[in-house]
Amino acid sequence: MSPARRHHLHLGVAALLAAAVLLSAAVPAARAQETEHEEEFSYIPGDEHGPEHWGRIKEEWAACGTGRLQSPIDLSHERVSLVRSLGYLHHSYRPAEASIVNRGHDIMVRFEGDAGSLVINGTAYYLKQLHWHSPAEHTVDGRRYDMELHLVHESADKKAAVIAILYEVGRHEDAFLRHLEPFIRRIADVRDREERVGVVDPRRARGTASVYYRYMGSLTAPPCTEGVIWTIVKRVRSVSKYQLELLREAVHDPDEILCVFLPASPFLKRTWRTMRGRFRRRTTDTSASSVLSPISIIRTHLKPHISDLHMGSA
């Protein structure tokens, strides 16, 4: 490597480290806990507890109305640039004891044991729960898919990271959901009903992926806390019509679960990128690629412009 290239490389690494410091300082820690009691809020537009009023219902929910990094967002490929060699998404999921809960607005699997973790930029985020939204919350080029699965993680210092997987109705059913169908039927129609499931393997929910989007956002339900690291898998998976209807009917919504689609703030320019790489088991690799690359794809600029989207590959 020439001295000039080595100099530019050192400057690049320094810039990434500076970006990490600025990002952590600018965005407060986001707890992975959403409000579980649906009676406190509503997804129905126009309702007194509906999405447009969330920020005024409770003082601690103010971010729902005034937040600058709110989720979900539209992932528009009109503003995509491909950035290669950004590293992998490391995970170490394992089977763990779990229970399933009807929260009224969704069905959630809560892990009671150690279900493993996801590592982003050297920080471990432990898998706490997963739940489904139908229709999907995030959109891709304006298209809304039939369902979205959220795997919610929390670090030791209470910061949140969520993996989102999109689904569309197809010929093939989802194997992970098939395992849970008997338990979903047991808690159907009964808000706050909880059933022990036994051992659940989150690796069956995660699946495989080679490309994913990454951006800094928020929880999508009150308190809408910001500082959440979002990873949305680009590959869309298949779910059967029966499975989709089962989830909807379990929460008293046979036609459509009304979920909120929060627009990006008009005064905020948001930069996010997609990363091409494999989900793989965590290793002790501490190279610059594995440690620094996730930082390089989470960048926020407070400028009065529309959002930009960048794509990366590994």
C-alpha positions as CSV (number, residue, x, y, z in Angstrom):
1,M,0.0,0.0,0.0
2,S,1.4,3.4,-0.9
3,P,2.0,6.1,1.7
4,A,-0.8,8.2,0.3
5,R,-3.4,5.3,0.4
6,R,-2.2,4.4,3.9
7,H,-2.7,8.1,5.0
8,H,-6.2,8.1,3.5
9,L,-7.1,4.8,5.2
10,H,-6.0,6.2,8.6
11,L,-8.1,9.3,8.0
12,G,-11.1,7.1,7.2
13,V,-10.7,5.0,10.3
14,A,-10.4,8.2,12.4
15,A,-13.6,9.6,10.7
16,L,-15.5,6.4,11.6
17,L,-14.4,6.6,15.2
18,A,-15.5,10.3,15.3
19,A,-18.8,9.3,13.8
20,A,-19.3,6.7,16.6
21,V,-18.7,9.3,19.3
22,L,-21.0,11.9,17.8
23,L,-23.7,9.3,17.2
24,S,-23.7,8.0,20.7
25,A,-23.7,11.5,22.2
26,A,-26.5,12.8,20.0
27,V,-29.0,10.0,20.5
28,P,-30.1,8.9,23.9
29,A,-30.3,5.3,24.9
30,A,-33.5,3.6,23.8
31,R,-35.0,1.1,26.2
32,A,-36.4,-1.9,24.4
33,Q,-39.7,-1.8,26.3
34,E,-42.8,-0.6,24.6
35,T,-46.1,0.1,26.4
36,E,-47.8,-3.3,26.6
37,H,-51.3,-2.1,27.7
38,E,-53.3,-1.3,24.6
39,E,-56.0,0.5,26.6
40,E,-53.5,3.4,27.1
41,F,-53.2,4.1,23.3
42,S,-54.9,3.2,20.0
43,Y,-53.9,2.6,16.4
44,I,-57.2,4.1,15.1
45,P,-56.7,7.4,13.3
46,G,-59.0,10.1,14.7
47,D,-59.4,8.3,18.0
48,E,-58.7,10.4,21.1
49,H,-55.9,7.9,21.9
50,G,-54.9,7.5,18.2
51,P,-51.4,7.9,16.7
52,E,-51.7,11.7,16.1
53,H,-52.3,12.2,19.9
54,W,-49.7,9.7,21.3
55,G,-47.3,12.5,22.1
56,R,-49.8,14.4,24.2
57,I,-51.3,11.4,26.2
58,K,-48.3,11.2,28.6
59,E,-45.3,13.4,29.2
60,E,-43.0,10.5,28.7
61,W,-44.5,9.9,25.3
62,A,-43.6,13.3,23.9
63,A,-41.2,11.8,21.4
64,C,-44.2,10.3,19.5
65,G,-45.2,13.9,18.5
66,T,-41.9,15.8,18.5
67,G,-39.2,13.1,17.8
68,R,-36.8,13.7,14.9
69,L,-35.8,10.1,14.4
70,Q,-39.1,8.3,14.4
71,S,-39.9,4.9,12.9
72,P,-41.1,3.3,10.7
73,I,-39.8,4.8,7.4
74,D,-40.0,4.1,3.7
75,L,-36.9,2.5,2.3
76,S,-36.7,4.2,-1.1
77,H,-34.2,2.9,-3.6
78,E,-34.3,6.2,-5.5
79,R,-31.7,7.4,-3.0
80,V,-29.5,4.2,-2.8
81,S,-25.8,4.1,-3.2
82,L,-24.0,0.8,-2.8
83,V,-21.1,0.6,-0.2
84,R,-19.2,-2.6,-0.2
85,S,-17.3,-4.6,2.4
86,L,-19.1,-3.3,5.5
87,G,-19.0,-6.4,7.5
88,Y,-21.4,-9.0,9.0
89,L,-24.2,-9.0,11.4
90,H,-23.0,-11.3,14.2
91,H,-25.5,-13.3,16.3
92,S,-25.4,-16.1,18.9
93,Y,-29.0,-17.1,19.2
94,R,-29.9,-20.2,21.2
95,P,-33.1,-22.1,22.2
96,A,-34.6,-20.7,25.4
97,E,-37.8,-21.0,27.6
98,A,-40.5,-18.6,26.5
99,S,-44.1,-17.6,26.9
100,I,-46.6,-16.1,24.4
101,V,-48.7,-13.1,25.2
102,N,-51.8,-11.5,23.6
103,R,-51.1,-7.8,24.0
104,G,-54.4,-6.8,22.4
105,H,-52.6,-5.0,19.5
106,D,-50.2,-7.9,18.6
107,I,-49.0,-11.3,19.6
108,M,-45.6,-11.4,21.4
109,V,-43.2,-14.2,22.3
110,R,-41.3,-13.2,25.5
111,F,-38.0,-15.1,26.3
112,E,-37.6,-16.0,29.9
113,G,-34.2,-17.5,29.5
114,D,-31.0,-16.5,27.7
115,A,-32.0,-16.6,24.0
116,G,-28.6,-15.3,22.9
117,S,-27.5,-12.0,21.4
118,L,-26.8,-9.8,18.4
119,V,-23.5,-7.9,18.2
120,I,-23.4,-4.5,16.5
121,N,-20.1,-2.5,16.6
122,G,-18.8,-4.6,19.4
123,T,-21.9,-4.2,21.7
124,A,-24.0,-7.2,22.6
125,Y,-27.8,-6.7,22.3
126,Y,-29.7,-9.6,24.0
127,L,-32.8,-11.0,22.5
128,K,-35.8,-10.2,24.8
129,Q,-38.9,-10.7,22.7
130,L,-40.4,-10.9,19.2
131,H,-43.8,-9.9,17.8
132,W,-45.6,-9.5,14.6
133,H,-47.3,-6.5,12.8
134,S,-49.8,-6.9,10.0
135,P,-49.7,-5.2,7.6
136,A,-46.0,-4.4,7.8
137,E,-44.9,-1.1,9.3
138,H,-41.8,-0.3,7.1
139,T,-42.4,0.1,3.4
140,V,-40.0,-0.4,0.5
141,D,-40.4,2.1,-2.4
142,G,-43.8,2.8,-1.0
143,R,-44.9,-0.9,-1.0
144,R,-46.3,-2.2,2.2
145,Y,-46.0,-6.0,2.7
146,D,-48.4,-8.3,4.5
147,M,-46.6,-8.8,7.7
148,E,-43.5,-7.7,9.6
149,L,-41.7,-9.6,12.4
150,H,-39.7,-7.7,15.0
151,L,-36.9,-9.3,17.0
152,V,-36.3,-6.9,19.9
153,H,-32.9,-6.8,21.6
154,E,-31.5,-4.8,24.5
155,S,-27.9,-4.1,25.6
156,A,-26.6,-4.1,29.1
157,D,-27.0,-0.3,29.2
158,K,-30.6,-0.5,28.0
159,K,-30.1,0.5,24.4
160,A,-32.4,-1.2,21.8
161,A,-31.7,-2.9,18.5
162,V,-34.5,-4.5,16.4
163,I,-34.2,-6.9,13.4
164,A,-37.3,-6.6,11.2
165,I,-38.3,-9.3,8.6
166,L,-40.9,-8.6,6.0
167,Y,-43.4,-11.2,4.7
168,E,-45.9,-11.5,1.9
169,V,-48.7,-14.1,1.5
170,G,-47.5,-17.0,-0.6
171,R,-47.8,-20.7,-1.2
172,H,-45.3,-21.5,1.6
173,E,-46.1,-21.2,5.3
174,D,-43.7,-19.9,7.8
175,A,-42.1,-22.8,9.7
176,F,-41.5,-20.7,12.9
177,L,-45.1,-19.6,13.1
178,R,-46.3,-23.2,12.4
179,H,-44.7,-24.3,15.6
180,L,-46.5,-21.6,17.6
181,E,-50.0,-22.0,16.0
182,P,-51.5,-24.1,18.8
183,F,-50.4,-21.6,21.4
184,I,-51.7,-18.6,19.4
185,R,-55.1,-20.3,19.2
186,R,-55.1,-20.7,23.0
187,I,-54.6,-17.0,23.7
188,A,-56.8,-15.7,20.9
189,D,-59.5,-13.3,21.8
190,V,-58.2,-12.8,25.4
191,R,-56.2,-9.6,25.9
192,D,-53.2,-10.0,28.3
193,R,-53.6,-13.8,28.2
194,E,-50.2,-15.5,28.5
195,E,-49.3,-19.1,27.9
196,R,-46.0,-20.9,28.5
197,V,-44.6,-22.3,25.3
198,G,-41.6,-24.2,26.5
199,V,-38.4,-24.0,24.6
200,V,-38.4,-21.7,21.5
201,D,-35.5,-21.6,19.0
202,P,-35.1,-18.0,17.7
203,R,-32.8,-19.2,15.0
204,R,-35.9,-20.6,13.2
205,A,-37.4,-17.1,13.2
206,R,-34.3,-15.3,12.0
207,G,-33.7,-17.3,8.8
208,T,-31.0,-16.3,6.4
209,A,-30.2,-13.0,4.7
210,S,-27.5,-11.5,2.5
211,V,-28.6,-7.8,2.3
212,Y,-30.2,-5.6,5.0
213,Y,-31.0,-2.0,5.6
214,R,-29.7,-0.2,8.7
215,Y,-30.7,3.1,10.2
216,M,-31.2,4.8,13.6
217,G,-34.9,5.3,14.5
218,S,-37.3,4.7,17.4
219,L,-39.8,2.3,18.9
220,T,-42.9,2.2,16.8
221,A,-45.3,2.3,19.8
222,P,-45.4,4.5,22.8
223,P,-43.2,5.8,24.3
224,C,-41.6,6.1,20.8
225,T,-38.1,6.3,22.3
226,E,-35.4,7.2,19.9
227,G,-31.9,5.7,19.6
228,V,-33.1,2.3,18.3
229,I,-30.8,0.6,15.8
230,W,-33.0,-0.8,13.1
231,T,-31.9,-3.7,10.8
232,I,-34.5,-4.5,8.1
233,V,-33.8,-7.7,6.1
234,K,-34.2,-7.0,2.4
235,R,-35.2,-10.6,1.5
236,V,-39.0,-10.9,1.8
237,R,-40.2,-14.2,3.3
238,S,-43.4,-16.2,2.7
239,V,-46.3,-16.6,5.1
240,S,-49.5,-18.5,4.4
241,K,-52.9,-16.8,4.3
242,Y,-54.1,-19.0,7.1
243,Q,-51.2,-18.0,9.4
244,L,-51.8,-14.3,8.7
245,E,-55.5,-14.6,9.5
246,L,-54.7,-16.5,12.6
247,L,-52.5,-13.6,13.9
248,R,-55.1,-11.0,13.0
249,E,-58.1,-12.9,14.4
250,A,-56.2,-13.5,17.7
251,V,-56.3,-9.8,18.4
252,H,-59.9,-9.2,17.2
253,D,-59.0,-7.9,13.8
254,P,-60.1,-10.4,11.1
255,D,-59.7,-7.8,8.3
256,E,-56.7,-5.7,9.1
257,I,-54.7,-4.7,12.1
258,L,-54.6,-0.9,12.1
259,C,-51.0,0.0,12.7
260,V,-49.5,3.5,12.5
261,F,-47.2,4.5,9.7
262,L,-45.2,7.5,11.1
263,P,-43.8,9.8,8.4
264,A,-40.2,11.0,8.6
265,S,-39.9,14.6,10.0
266,P,-39.9,17.1,7.0
267,F,-37.0,19.0,8.5
268,L,-34.7,16.0,8.9
269,K,-32.3,14.6,6.3
270,R,-31.7,11.0,7.2
271,T,-29.0,8.9,5.7
272,W,-29.1,5.2,6.0
273,R,-27.5,2.4,4.0
274,T,-28.1,-1.3,3.3
275,M,-25.4,-3.8,4.0
276,R,-24.7,-7.0,2.1
277,G,-23.5,-9.7,4.3
278,R,-24.5,-12.9,6.0
279,F,-26.0,-13.4,9.4
280,R,-23.4,-15.5,11.1
281,R,-22.5,-16.7,14.5
282,R,-20.5,-14.4,16.7
283,T,-16.7,-14.7,16.6
284,T,-13.8,-13.0,18.3
285,D,-12.9,-11.2,15.1
286,T,-11.9,-7.6,16.1
287,S,-10.7,-6.4,12.7
288,A,-11.5,-2.9,11.5
289,S,-14.1,-4.3,9.1
290,S,-16.1,-6.2,11.7
291,V,-15.9,-3.6,14.4
292,L,-16.1,-0.3,12.6
293,S,-18.2,-1.0,9.6
294,P,-21.6,-0.9,11.3
295,I,-20.9,2.7,12.5
296,S,-20.3,3.8,8.9
297,I,-23.8,2.9,7.9
298,I,-25.6,4.9,10.7
299,R,-25.3,8.6,9.9
300,T,-27.8,11.4,10.7
301,H,-27.7,15.0,9.3
302,L,-30.1,17.6,10.7
303,K,-30.7,19.5,7.4
304,P,-34.0,20.5,5.7
305,H,-33.8,17.9,3.0
306,I,-35.5,14.6,2.2
307,S,-34.1,11.2,3.3
308,D,-31.3,9.5,1.4
309,L,-30.7,5.8,1.3
310,H,-27.3,4.1,0.8
311,M,-26.6,0.5,0.1
312,G,-23.6,-1.5,1.2
313,S,-22.2,-5.0,0.6
314,A,-19.8,-7.3,2.3
